[in-house]
Amino acid sequence: MGLKDPRVGYNSVNEFMGSGLPWVISNTASSTVIKHSFDKITRHIKISNHAASGVYLRVGFTQNGIAGAGDAYYYKVNGGDSFEIDARIKDIYVVRDSATDAAYSLYAELTMIDSDMMPVLTGSLGGTAFWNGVG
């Protein structure tokens, strides 16, 4: 059996030093949670809410977090505003936080690190608090 070629890993600093490969999508957030999964780990993310002011989006990193299970583990983006973050993630969740649907655009810069190298983000592991702040 042959050896696998070495792969860049989750802690490969070089992958996060330069700009990433672009990944863009536009969509409409409704009352159903939308999960965007990336083939590669991100280094930077920007979400723009194209709705009118007062129409909010919830942006989070787990299904439970965006649902507000236990606490509010999400970021709210007002209509006309954007949310930007440098983060190493493989999934991001979006849902409306108003009675009105909200059009949005998502831009992500991807590294060359495969998403299977990313640990699972969860608020608990085996009933024990694990990644605080994600839900």
N, CA, C and O atoms as CSV, one atom per row, in Angstrom:
chain,resi,resn,atom,element,x,y,z
A,1,MET,N,N,0.844,-1.177,0.000
A,1,MET,CA,C,0.000,0.000,0.000
A,1,MET,C,C,0.888,1.238,0.000
A,1,MET,O,O,1.811,1.345,0.807
A,2,GLY,N,N,0.611,2.163,-0.896
A,2,GLY,CA,C,1.417,3.373,-1.015
A,2,GLY,C,C,1.086,4.396,0.051
A,2,GLY,O,O,0.020,4.359,0.665
A,3,LEU,N,N,2.000,5.288,0.253
A,3,LEU,CA,C,1.785,6.371,1.205
A,3,LEU,C,C,1.004,7.503,0.536
A,3,LEU,O,O,1.182,7.783,-0.649
A,4,LYS,N,N,0.152,8.136,1.306
A,4,LYS,CA,C,-0.556,9.306,0.789
A,4,LYS,C,C,0.405,10.485,0.764
A,4,LYS,O,O,1.242,10.634,1.653
A,5,ASP,N,N,0.280,11.314,-0.253
A,5,ASP,CA,C,1.077,12.532,-0.273
A,5,ASP,C,C,0.666,13.398,0.911
A,5,ASP,O,O,-0.515,13.455,1.254
A,6,PRO,N,N,1.631,14.074,1.542
A,6,PRO,CA,C,1.264,14.941,2.665
A,6,PRO,C,C,0.328,16.058,2.204
A,6,PRO,O,O,0.459,16.570,1.092
A,7,ARG,N,N,-0.611,16.427,3.063
A,7,ARG,CA,C,-1.572,17.489,2.754
A,7,ARG,C,C,-1.367,18.648,3.722
A,7,ARG,O,O,-0.895,18.467,4.844
A,8,VAL,N,N,-1.734,19.844,3.260
A,8,VAL,CA,C,-1.704,20.973,4.176
A,8,VAL,C,C,-2.799,20.768,5.204
A,8,VAL,O,O,-3.875,20.272,4.872
A,9,GLY,N,N,-2.540,21.141,6.440
A,9,GLY,CA,C,-3.487,20.895,7.518
A,9,GLY,C,C,-4.122,22.154,8.067
A,9,GLY,O,O,-3.849,23.266,7.616
A,10,TYR,N,N,-4.959,21.951,9.033
A,10,TYR,CA,C,-5.763,23.007,9.635
A,10,TYR,C,C,-4.909,24.125,10.240
A,10,TYR,O,O,-5.342,25.277,10.281
A,11,ASN,N,N,-3.728,23.805,10.698
A,11,ASN,CA,C,-2.855,24.809,11.314
A,11,ASN,C,C,-1.747,25.292,10.387
A,11,ASN,O,O,-0.743,25.827,10.857
A,12,SER,N,N,-1.912,25.114,9.085
A,12,SER,CA,C,-0.917,25.574,8.113
A,12,SER,C,C,-1.004,27.094,7.970
A,12,SER,O,O,-1.867,27.613,7.262
A,13,VAL,N,N,-0.113,27.787,8.642
A,13,VAL,CA,C,-0.144,29.250,8.682
A,13,VAL,C,C,-0.042,29.853,7.281
A,13,VAL,O,O,-0.715,30.842,6.993
A,14,ASN,N,N,0.772,29.289,6.421
A,14,ASN,CA,C,0.954,29.844,5.074
A,14,ASN,C,C,-0.360,29.980,4.312
A,14,ASN,O,O,-0.524,30.914,3.528
A,15,GLU,N,N,-1.284,29.073,4.531
A,15,GLU,CA,C,-2.569,29.120,3.822
A,15,GLU,C,C,-3.395,30.332,4.196
A,15,GLU,O,O,-4.275,30.733,3.435
A,16,PHE,N,N,-3.133,30.923,5.344
A,16,PHE,CA,C,-3.933,32.044,5.828
A,16,PHE,C,C,-3.224,33.389,5.654
A,16,PHE,O,O,-3.775,34.428,6.018
A,17,MET,N,N,-2.019,33.377,5.104
A,17,MET,CA,C,-1.249,34.612,4.951
A,17,MET,C,C,-1.587,35.370,3.668
A,17,MET,O,O,-1.572,36.601,3.655
A,18,GLY,N,N,-1.885,34.664,2.618
A,18,GLY,CA,C,-2.218,35.314,1.349
A,18,GLY,C,C,-3.712,35.343,1.136
A,18,GLY,O,O,-4.472,34.784,1.927
A,19,SER,N,N,-4.134,35.993,0.072
A,19,SER,CA,C,-5.565,36.015,-0.234
A,19,SER,C,C,-6.006,34.618,-0.672
A,19,SER,O,O,-5.211,33.835,-1.192
A,20,GLY,N,N,-7.284,34.324,-0.453
A,20,GLY,CA,C,-7.810,33.014,-0.783
A,20,GLY,C,C,-8.482,32.977,-2.142
A,20,GLY,O,O,-8.576,33.986,-2.841
A,21,LEU,N,N,-8.945,31.797,-2.497
A,21,LEU,CA,C,-9.695,31.617,-3.742
A,21,LEU,C,C,-11.129,32.096,-3.534
A,21,LEU,O,O,-11.727,31.789,-2.503
A,22,PRO,N,N,-11.695,32.836,-4.480
A,22,PRO,CA,C,-13.040,33.391,-4.282
A,22,PRO,C,C,-14.145,32.342,-4.399
A,22,PRO,O,O,-14.074,31.429,-5.221
A,23,TRP,N,N,-15.154,32.493,-3.567
A,23,TRP,CA,C,-16.369,31.674,-3.578
A,23,TRP,C,C,-17.515,32.642,-3.301
A,23,TRP,O,O,-17.522,33.301,-2.261
A,24,VAL,N,N,-18.487,32.739,-4.216
A,24,VAL,CA,C,-19.566,33.732,-4.095
A,24,VAL,C,C,-20.911,33.082,-4.387
A,24,VAL,O,O,-21.033,32.237,-5.273
A,25,ILE,N,N,-21.916,33.494,-3.623
A,25,ILE,CA,C,-23.289,33.074,-3.896
A,25,ILE,C,C,-24.237,34.171,-3.424
A,25,ILE,O,O,-23.951,34.870,-2.452
A,26,SER,N,N,-25.356,34.318,-4.108
A,26,SER,CA,C,-26.436,35.204,-3.670
A,26,SER,C,C,-27.671,34.344,-3.476
A,26,SER,O,O,-27.915,33.404,-4.233
A,27,ASN,N,N,-28.452,34.676,-2.449
A,27,ASN,CA,C,-29.585,33.851,-2.098
A,27,ASN,C,C,-30.596,34.711,-1.348
A,27,ASN,O,O,-30.358,35.896,-1.115
A,28,THR,N,N,-31.714,34.119,-0.973
A,28,THR,CA,C,-32.715,34.788,-0.155
A,28,THR,C,C,-32.949,33.975,1.099
A,28,THR,O,O,-33.252,32.784,1.031
A,29,ALA,N,N,-32.806,34.627,2.255
A,29,ALA,CA,C,-33.025,33.963,3.542
A,29,ALA,C,C,-34.496,34.023,3.897
A,29,ALA,O,O,-35.121,35.082,3.841
A,30,SER,N,N,-35.039,32.877,4.264
A,30,SER,CA,C,-36.426,32.791,4.706
A,30,SER,C,C,-36.419,32.227,6.125
A,30,SER,O,O,-35.408,32.314,6.822
A,31,SER,N,N,-37.534,31.653,6.554
A,31,SER,CA,C,-37.608,31.068,7.895
A,31,SER,C,C,-36.921,29.709,7.970
A,31,SER,O,O,-36.770,29.154,9.059
A,32,THR,N,N,-36.502,29.165,6.827
A,32,THR,CA,C,-35.774,27.897,6.778
A,32,THR,C,C,-34.272,28.184,6.777
A,32,THR,O,O,-33.781,28.970,5.967
A,33,VAL,N,N,-33.557,27.542,7.689
A,33,VAL,CA,C,-32.110,27.755,7.796
A,33,VAL,C,C,-31.415,27.256,6.537
A,33,VAL,O,O,-31.698,26.160,6.054
A,34,ILE,N,N,-30.498,28.076,6.007
A,34,ILE,CA,C,-29.696,27.704,4.847
A,34,ILE,C,C,-28.277,27.421,5.330
A,34,ILE,O,O,-27.662,28.248,6.003
A,35,LYS,N,N,-27.775,26.261,4.984
A,35,LYS,CA,C,-26.409,25.877,5.334
A,35,LYS,C,C,-25.549,25.951,4.074
A,35,LYS,O,O,-25.839,25.299,3.072
A,36,HIS,N,N,-24.490,26.752,4.139
A,36,HIS,CA,C,-23.524,26.820,3.051
A,36,HIS,C,C,-22.287,26.043,3.502
A,36,HIS,O,O,-21.677,26.368,4.521
A,37,SER,N,N,-21.927,25.021,2.739
A,37,SER,CA,C,-20.753,24.206,3.044
A,37,SER,C,C,-19.683,24.460,1.998
A,37,SER,O,O,-19.975,24.563,0.807
A,38,PHE,N,N,-18.458,24.559,2.446
A,38,PHE,CA,C,-17.330,24.822,1.564
A,38,PHE,C,C,-16.486,23.564,1.416
A,38,PHE,O,O,-16.327,22.811,2.377
A,39,ASP,N,N,-15.943,23.327,0.224
A,39,ASP,CA,C,-15.051,22.190,-0.001
A,39,ASP,C,C,-13.700,22.403,0.665
A,39,ASP,O,O,-13.007,21.450,1.022
A,40,LYS,N,N,-13.342,23.662,0.825
A,40,LYS,CA,C,-12.073,24.038,1.456
A,40,LYS,C,C,-12.375,24.933,2.655
A,40,LYS,O,O,-13.447,25.535,2.725
A,41,ILE,N,N,-11.444,25.024,3.590
A,41,ILE,CA,C,-11.601,25.862,4.771
A,41,ILE,C,C,-11.439,27.330,4.371
A,41,ILE,O,O,-10.596,27.671,3.541
A,42,THR,N,N,-12.256,28.186,4.973
A,42,THR,CA,C,-12.218,29.611,4.661
A,42,THR,C,C,-11.100,30.317,5.432
A,42,THR,O,O,-10.581,29.804,6.424
A,43,ARG,N,N,-10.752,31.497,4.950
A,43,ARG,CA,C,-9.864,32.391,5.701
A,43,ARG,C,C,-10.553,33.718,5.972
A,43,ARG,O,O,-10.210,34.412,6.929
A,44,HIS,N,N,-11.541,34.084,5.121
A,44,HIS,CA,C,-12.267,35.341,5.290
A,44,HIS,C,C,-13.675,35.170,4.717
A,44,HIS,O,O,-13.872,34.470,3.724
A,45,ILE,N,N,-14.646,35.817,5.358
A,45,ILE,CA,C,-16.045,35.730,4.927
A,45,ILE,C,C,-16.676,37.113,5.007
A,45,ILE,O,O,-16.401,37.880,5.929
A,46,LYS,N,N,-17.530,37.423,4.026
A,46,LYS,CA,C,-18.320,38.653,4.057
A,46,LYS,C,C,-19.736,38.306,3.639
A,46,LYS,O,O,-19.953,37.672,2.607
A,47,ILE,N,N,-20.708,38.730,4.457
A,47,ILE,CA,C,-22.117,38.549,4.129
A,47,ILE,C,C,-22.762,39.921,4.075
A,47,ILE,O,O,-22.680,40.688,5.035
A,48,SER,N,N,-23.404,40.236,2.954
A,48,SER,CA,C,-24.090,41.515,2.768
A,48,SER,C,C,-25.592,41.273,2.726
A,48,SER,O,O,-26.077,40.457,1.943
A,49,ASN,N,N,-26.324,41.989,3.576
A,49,ASN,CA,C,-27.776,41.915,3.617
A,49,ASN,C,C,-28.318,43.002,2.699
A,49,ASN,O,O,-28.118,44.188,2.960
A,50,HIS,N,N,-29.001,42.612,1.628
A,50,HIS,CA,C,-29.497,43.561,0.632
A,50,HIS,C,C,-30.917,44.055,0.925
A,50,HIS,O,O,-31.472,44.837,0.153
A,51,ALA,N,N,-31.500,43.604,2.027
A,51,ALA,CA,C,-32.858,44.024,2.385
A,51,ALA,C,C,-32.845,45.444,2.955
A,51,ALA,O,O,-31.785,46.030,3.172
A,52,ALA,N,N,-34.028,45.977,3.190
A,52,ALA,CA,C,-34.166,47.312,3.779
A,52,ALA,C,C,-33.747,47.285,5.246
A,52,ALA,O,O,-33.783,46.238,5.893
A,53,SER,N,N,-33.353,48.433,5.753
A,53,SER,CA,C,-32.995,48.548,7.161
A,53,SER,C,C,-34.147,48.048,8.038
A,53,SER,O,O,-35.313,48.321,7.755
A,54,GLY,N,N,-33.816,47.325,9.087
A,54,GLY,CA,C,-34.832,46.740,9.965
A,54,GLY,C,C,-35.168,45.302,9.625
A,54,GLY,O,O,-35.871,44.636,10.385
A,55,VAL,N,N,-34.672,44.806,8.478
A,55,VAL,CA,C,-34.848,43.401,8.093
A,55,VAL,C,C,-33.509,42.709,8.348
A,55,VAL,O,O,-32.527,42.953,7.648
A,56,TYR,N,N,-33.488,41.846,9.358
A,56,TYR,CA,C,-32.237,41.262,9.834
A,56,TYR,C,C,-32.005,39.841,9.332
A,56,TYR,O,O,-32.943,39.093,9.055
A,57,LEU,N,N,-30.714,39.494,9.225
A,57,LEU,CA,C,-30.261,38.122,8.990
A,57,LEU,C,C,-29.578,37.623,10.255
A,57,LEU,O,O,-28.949,38.394,10.979
A,58,ARG,N,N,-29.707,36.334,10.511
A,58,ARG,CA,C,-28.882,35.679,11.523
A,58,ARG,C,C,-27.792,34.913,10.792
A,58,ARG,O,O,-28.063,34.211,9.817
A,59,VAL,N,N,-26.574,35.048,11.260
A,59,VAL,CA,C,-25.435,34.333,10.692
A,59,VAL,C,C,-24.766,33.576,11.835
A,59,VAL,O,O,-24.428,34.169,12.860
A,60,GLY,N,N,-24.575,32.267,11.663
A,60,GLY,CA,C,-23.975,31.470,12.726
A,60,GLY,C,C,-23.135,30.335,12.184
A,60,GLY,O,O,-23.029,30.134,10.974
A,61,PHE,N,N,-22.538,29.593,13.113
A,61,PHE,CA,C,-21.582,28.557,12.743
A,61,PHE,C,C,-22.057,27.139,13.048
A,61,PHE,O,O,-21.379,26.171,12.702
A,62,THR,N,N,-23.237,27.007,13.703
A,62,THR,CA,C,-23.854,25.696,13.922
A,62,THR,C,C,-25.366,25.836,13.773
A,62,THR,O,O,-25.902,26.940,13.872
A,63,GLN,N,N,-26.043,24.732,13.539
A,63,GLN,CA,C,-27.504,24.713,13.424
A,63,GLN,C,C,-28.137,25.152,14.746
A,63,GLN,O,O,-29.052,25.975,14.747
A,64,ASN,N,N,-27.660,24.615,15.866
A,64,ASN,CA,C,-28.206,24.988,17.167
A,64,ASN,C,C,-27.911,26.440,17.501
A,64,ASN,O,O,-28.753,27.130,18.076
A,65,GLY,N,N,-26.731,26.905,17.147
A,65,GLY,CA,C,-26.347,28.280,17.449
A,65,GLY,C,C,-27.238,29.299,16.766
A,65,GLY,O,O,-27.637,30.286,17.382
A,66,ILE,N,N,-27.552,29.072,15.506
A,66,ILE,CA,C,-28.384,30.027,14.764
A,66,ILE,C,C,-29.849,29.942,15.186
A,66,ILE,O,O,-30.609,30.896,15.020
A,67,ALA,N,N,-30.241,28.775,15.740
A,67,ALA,CA,C,-31.612,28.606,16.222
A,67,ALA,C,C,-31.797,29.248,17.591
A,67,ALA,O,O,-32.920,29.359,18.083
A,68,GLY,N,N,-30.684,29.673,18.213
A,68,GLY,CA,C,-30.772,30.272,19.541
A,68,GLY,C,C,-30.983,29.237,20.620
A,68,GLY,O,O,-31.495,29.562,21.691
A,69,ALA,N,N,-30.593,27.974,20.360
A,69,ALA,CA,C,-30.748,26.904,21.343
A,69,ALA,C,C,-29.820,27.170,22.535
A,69,ALA,O,O,-28.597,27.146,22.397
A,70,GLY,N,N,-30.413,27.422,23.698
A,70,GLY,CA,C,-29.633,27.662,24.899
A,70,GLY,C,C,-29.206,29.115,25.043
A,70,GLY,O,O,-29.164,29.627,26.162
A,71,ASP,N,N,-28.899,29.772,23.982
A,71,ASP,CA,C,-28.479,31.167,23.988
A,71,ASP,C,C,-28.435,31.644,22.536
A,71,ASP,O,O,-28.688,30.863,21.618
A,72,ALA,N,N,-28.122,32.897,22.328
A,72,ALA,CA,C,-28.057,33.452,20.977
A,72,ALA,C,C,-26.618,33.393,20.473
A,72,ALA,O,O,-25.842,34.323,20.692
A,73,TYR,N,N,-26.262,32.302,19.801
A,73,TYR,CA,C,-24.913,32.112,19.274
A,73,TYR,C,C,-24.889,32.440,17.785
A,73,TYR,O,O,-24.539,31.600,16.956
A,74,TYR,N,N,-25.263,33.665,17.463
A,74,TYR,CA,C,-25.285,34.109,16.076
A,74,TYR,C,C,-25.015,35.601,16.040
A,74,TYR,O,O,-25.042,36.284,17.064
A,75,TYR,N,N,-24.753,36.094,14.830
A,75,TYR,CA,C,-24.533,37.514,14.601
A,75,TYR,C,C,-25.695,38.020,13.763
A,75,TYR,O,O,-26.087,37.373,12.792
A,76,LYS,N,N,-26.253,39.176,14.128
A,76,LYS,CA,C,-27.363,39.759,13.371
A,76,LYS,C,C,-26.825,40.818,12.417
A,76,LYS,O,O,-26.036,41.681,12.801
A,77,VAL,N,N,-27.271,40.733,11.160
A,77,VAL,CA,C,-26.861,41.701,10.139
A,77,VAL,C,C,-28.100,42.463,9.682
A,77,VAL,O,O,-29.028,41.876,9.125
A,78,ASN,N,N,-28.110,43.760,9.917
A,78,ASN,CA,C,-29.240,44.617,9.543
A,78,ASN,C,C,-29.268,44.805,8.022
A,78,ASN,O,O,-28.236,44.706,7.358
A,79,GLY,N,N,-30.442,45.073,7.487
A,79,GLY,CA,C,-30.575,45.365,6.059
A,79,GLY,C,C,-29.697,46.541,5.661
A,79,GLY,O,O,-29.665,47.559,6.352
A,80,GLY,N,N,-28.993,46.403,4.559
A,80,GLY,CA,C,-28.090,47.436,4.081
A,80,GLY,C,C,-26.687,47.353,4.669
A,80,GLY,O,O,-25.797,48.093,4.249
A,81,ASP,N,N,-26.480,46.460,5.637
A,81,ASP,CA,C,-25.171,46.306,6.277
A,81,ASP,C,C,-24.493,45.010,5.836
A,81,ASP,O,O,-25.094,44.150,5.193
A,82,SER,N,N,-23.219,44.909,6.209
A,82,SER,CA,C,-22.426,43.701,5.924
A,82,SER,C,C,-21.762,43.219,7.197
A,82,SER,O,O,-21.574,43.978,8.148
A,83,PHE,N,N,-21.412,41.953,7.197
A,83,PHE,CA,C,-20.692,41.310,8.294
A,83,PHE,C,C,-19.453,40.670,7.692
A,83,PHE,O,O,-19.553,39.879,6.755
A,84,GLU,N,N,-18.278,41.011,8.229
A,84,GLU,CA,C,-17.023,40.433,7.750
A,84,GLU,C,C,-16.270,39.816,8.914
A,84,GLU,O,O,-16.269,40.351,10.023
A,85,ILE,N,N,-15.633,38.688,8.651
A,85,ILE,CA,C,-14.874,38.008,9.694
A,85,ILE,C,C,-13.762,37.173,9.067
A,85,ILE,O,O,-13.953,36.552,8.022
A,86,ASP,N,N,-12.613,37.167,9.709
A,86,ASP,CA,C,-11.555,36.221,9.362
A,86,ASP,C,C,-11.801,34.989,10.217
A,86,ASP,O,O,-11.693,35.054,11.441
A,87,ALA,N,N,-12.126,33.876,9.591
A,87,ALA,CA,C,-12.465,32.673,10.348
A,87,ALA,C,C,-12.132,31.425,9.544
A,87,ALA,O,O,-12.274,31.391,8.322
A,88,ARG,N,N,-11.685,30.402,10.264
A,88,ARG,CA,C,-11.418,29.094,9.664
A,88,ARG,C,C,-12.651,28.225,9.890
A,88,ARG,O,O,-12.822,27.649,10.964
A,89,ILE,N,N,-13.497,28.134,8.889
A,89,ILE,CA,C,-14.718,27.325,9.004
A,89,ILE,C,C,-14.954,26.549,7.713
A,89,ILE,O,O,-14.359,26.836,6.674
A,90,LYS,N,N,-15.843,25.552,7.809
A,90,LYS,CA,C,-16.242,24.812,6.612
A,90,LYS,C,C,-17.740,24.939,6.338
A,90,LYS,O,O,-18.202,24.571,5.258
A,91,ASP,N,N,-18.502,25.454,7.303
A,91,ASP,CA,C,-19.947,25.641,7.153
A,91,ASP,C,C,-20.347,26.974,7.760
A,91,ASP,O,O,-19.757,27.428,8.740
A,92,ILE,N,N,-21.363,27.596,7.162
A,92,ILE,CA,C,-21.957,28.790,7.746
A,92,ILE,C,C,-23.464,28.710,7.523
A,92,ILE,O,O,-23.917,28.217,6.490
A,93,TYR,N,N,-24.232,29.192,8.486
A,93,TYR,CA,C,-25.682,29.087,8.472
A,93,TYR,C,C,-26.303,30.478,8.411
A,93,TYR,O,O,-25.830,31.406,9.067
A,94,VAL,N,N,-27.368,30.615,7.619
A,94,VAL,CA,C,-28.050,31.891,7.450
A,94,VAL,C,C,-29.562,31.654,7.526
A,94,VAL,O,O,-30.078,30.688,6.963
A,95,VAL,N,N,-30.258,32.547,8.227
A,95,VAL,CA,C,-31.724,32.521,8.305
A,95,VAL,C,C,-32.190,33.955,8.560
A,95,VAL,O,O,-31.443,34.767,9.105
A,96,ARG,N,N,-33.396,34.252,8.173
A,96,ARG,CA,C,-33.909,35.601,8.440
A,96,ARG,C,C,-34.200,35.742,9.932
A,96,ARG,O,O,-34.496,34.757,10.609
A,97,ASP,N,N,-34.115,36.964,10.437
A,97,ASP,CA,C,-34.439,37.241,11.839
A,97,ASP,C,C,-35.541,38.295,11.898
A,97,ASP,O,O,-35.647,39.048,12.866
A,98,SER,N,N,-36.348,38.336,10.860
A,98,SER,CA,C,-37.473,39.267,10.748
A,98,SER,C,C,-38.617,38.519,10.078
A,98,SER,O,O,-38.451,37.381,9.638
A,99,ALA,N,N,-39.758,39.149,10.005
A,99,ALA,CA,C,-40.902,38.516,9.349
A,99,ALA,C,C,-40.763,38.532,7.834
A,99,ALA,O,O,-41.483,37.815,7.139
A,100,THR,N,N,-39.843,39.343,7.312
A,100,THR,CA,C,-39.649,39.514,5.878
A,100,THR,C,C,-38.408,38.764,5.408
A,100,THR,O,O,-37.373,38.797,6.074
A,101,ASP,N,N,-38.507,38.082,4.252
A,101,ASP,CA,C,-37.335,37.432,3.657
A,101,ASP,C,C,-36.289,38.485,3.306
A,101,ASP,O,O,-36.617,39.645,3.061
A,102,ALA,N,N,-35.028,38.063,3.286
A,102,ALA,CA,C,-33.936,39.007,3.029
A,102,ALA,C,C,-32.983,38.448,1.981
A,102,ALA,O,O,-32.449,37.350,2.136
A,103,ALA,N,N,-32.775,39.212,0.915
A,103,ALA,CA,C,-31.773,38.840,-0.091
A,103,ALA,C,C,-30.393,39.147,0.483
A,103,ALA,O,O,-30.198,40.165,1.147
A,104,TYR,N,N,-29.438,38.255,0.219
A,104,TYR,CA,C,-28.082,38.454,0.715
A,104,TYR,C,C,-27.073,37.889,-0.272
A,104,TYR,O,O,-27.406,37.086,-1.143
A,105,SER,N,N,-25.834,38.328,-0.112
A,105,SER,CA,C,-24.708,37.778,-0.869
A,105,SER,C,C,-23.666,37.307,0.122
A,105,SER,O,O,-23.443,37.931,1.159
A,106,LEU,N,N,-23.038,36.207,-0.210
A,106,LEU,CA,C,-21.991,35.624,0.631
A,106,LEU,C,C,-20.721,35.505,-0.195
A,106,LEU,O,O,-20.720,34.904,-1.269
A,107,TYR,N,N,-19.649,36.080,0.312
A,107,TYR,CA,C,-18.335,35.978,-0.316
A,107,TYR,C,C,-17.404,35.296,0.680
A,107,TYR,O,O,-17.343,35.689,1.845
A,108,ALA,N,N,-16.687,34.286,0.229
A,108,ALA,CA,C,-15.723,33.603,1.078
A,108,ALA,C,C,-14.402,33.467,0.334
A,108,ALA,O,O,-14.372,33.225,-0.873
A,109,GLU,N,N,-13.317,33.628,1.072
A,109,GLU,CA,C,-11.987,33.346,0.540
A,109,GLU,C,C,-11.597,31.971,1.071
A,109,GLU,O,O,-11.573,31.746,2.281
A,110,LEU,N,N,-11.295,31.056,0.157
A,110,LEU,CA,C,-10.978,29.685,0.537
A,110,LEU,C,C,-9.477,29.429,0.481
A,110,LEU,O,O,-8.776,29.925,-0.401
A,111,THR,N,N,-9.004,28.646,1.438
A,111,THR,CA,C,-7.621,28.189,1.434
A,111,THR,C,C,-7.548,26.929,0.579
A,111,THR,O,O,-8.536,26.544,-0.046
A,112,MET,N,N,-6.402,26.298,0.548
A,112,MET,CA,C,-6.263,25.009,-0.148
A,112,MET,C,C,-6.377,23.834,0.820
A,112,MET,O,O,-6.025,22.708,0.470
A,113,ILE,N,N,-6.867,24.088,2.039
A,113,ILE,CA,C,-7.020,23.044,3.057
A,113,ILE,C,C,-8.379,22.388,2.895
A,113,ILE,O,O,-9.407,23.062,2.952
A,114,ASP,N,N,-8.390,21.072,2.693
A,114,ASP,CA,C,-9.646,20.334,2.537
A,114,ASP,C,C,-10.505,20.471,3.791
A,114,ASP,O,O,-9.989,20.475,4.909
A,115,SER,N,N,-11.814,20.582,3.597
A,115,SER,CA,C,-12.727,20.786,4.722
A,115,SER,C,C,-12.736,19.620,5.708
A,115,SER,O,O,-13.113,19.805,6.865
A,116,ASP,N,N,-12.330,18.423,5.277
A,116,ASP,CA,C,-12.299,17.291,6.213
A,116,ASP,C,C,-11.177,17.422,7.249
A,116,ASP,O,O,-11.105,16.622,8.181
A,117,MET,N,N,-10.305,18.416,7.095
A,117,MET,CA,C,-9.255,18.677,8.076
A,117,MET,C,C,-9.775,19.538,9.232
A,117,MET,O,O,-9.096,19.697,10.246
A,118,MET,N,N,-10.975,20.088,9.074
A,118,MET,CA,C,-11.568,20.984,10.074
A,118,MET,C,C,-12.224,20.189,11.186
A,118,MET,O,O,-12.955,19.238,10.911
A,119,PRO,N,N,-11.975,20.564,12.458
A,119,PRO,CA,C,-12.700,19.892,13.538
A,119,PRO,C,C,-14.184,20.261,13.493
A,119,PRO,O,O,-14.552,21.294,12.933
A,120,VAL,N,N,-15.011,19.437,14.068
A,120,VAL,CA,C,-16.454,19.689,14.119
A,120,VAL,C,C,-16.720,20.756,15.174
A,120,VAL,O,O,-16.332,20.596,16.331
A,121,LEU,N,N,-17.383,21.846,14.780
A,121,LEU,CA,C,-17.773,22.873,15.741
A,121,LEU,C,C,-19.089,22.453,16.377
A,121,LEU,O,O,-20.072,22.197,15.681
A,122,THR,N,N,-19.102,22.385,17.684
A,122,THR,CA,C,-20.307,22.024,18.405
A,122,THR,C,C,-20.262,22.644,19.789
A,122,THR,O,O,-19.190,22.808,20.373
A,123,GLY,N,N,-21.430,22.986,20.311
A,123,GLY,CA,C,-21.505,23.564,21.645
A,123,GLY,C,C,-21.277,22.545,22.730
A,123,GLY,O,O,-20.926,22.907,23.853
A,124,SER,N,N,-21.469,21.260,22.418
A,124,SER,CA,C,-21.219,20.211,23.405
A,124,SER,C,C,-20.751,18.952,22.694
A,124,SER,O,O,-21.104,18.696,21.543
A,125,LEU,N,N,-19.969,18.194,23.389
A,125,LEU,CA,C,-19.470,16.929,22.868
A,125,LEU,C,C,-19.674,15.888,23.953
A,125,LEU,O,O,-19.017,15.929,24.993
A,126,GLY,N,N,-20.586,14.952,23.710
A,126,GLY,CA,C,-20.904,13.954,24.725
A,126,GLY,C,C,-21.548,14.577,25.952
A,126,GLY,O,O,-21.370,14.081,27.065
A,127,GLY,N,N,-22.306,15.676,25.759
A,127,GLY,CA,C,-22.987,16.326,26.876
A,127,GLY,C,C,-22.108,17.300,27.653
A,127,GLY,O,O,-22.571,17.906,28.620
A,128,THR,N,N,-20.852,17.460,27.249
A,128,THR,CA,C,-19.935,18.359,27.931
A,128,THR,C,C,-19.682,19.590,27.062
A,128,THR,O,O,-19.508,19.476,25.848
A,129,ALA,N,N,-19.663,20.766,27.690
A,129,ALA,CA,C,-19.372,21.997,26.941
A,129,ALA,C,C,-18.055,21.839,26.193
A,129,ALA,O,O,-17.073,21.367,26.767
A,130,PHE,N,N,-18.021,22.230,24.908
A,130,PHE,CA,C,-16.830,22.003,24.094
A,130,PHE,C,C,-16.359,23.282,23.444
A,130,PHE,O,O,-15.393,23.878,23.920
A,131,TRP,N,N,-17.000,23.735,22.372
A,131,TRP,CA,C,-16.659,24.992,21.710
A,131,TRP,C,C,-17.630,26.049,22.198
A,131,TRP,O,O,-18.696,26.226,21.608
A,132,ASN,N,N,-17.290,26.740,23.245
A,132,ASN,CA,C,-18.180,27.786,23.765
A,132,ASN,C,C,-18.332,28.889,22.719
A,132,ASN,O,O,-17.372,29.251,22.040
A,133,GLY,N,N,-19.538,29.410,22.602
A,133,GLY,CA,C,-19.790,30.519,21.698
A,133,GLY,C,C,-20.275,30.151,20.315
A,133,GLY,O,O,-20.465,31.042,19.487
A,134,VAL,N,N,-20.487,28.859,20.022
A,134,VAL,CA,C,-20.997,28.483,18.705
A,134,VAL,C,C,-22.369,27.845,18.766
A,134,VAL,O,O,-23.055,27.779,17.746
A,135,GLY,N,N,-22.791,27.371,19.929
A,135,GLY,CA,C,-24.125,26.803,20.093
A,135,GLY,C,C,-24.194,25.326,20.049
A,135,GLY,O,O,-25.276,24.753,20.178
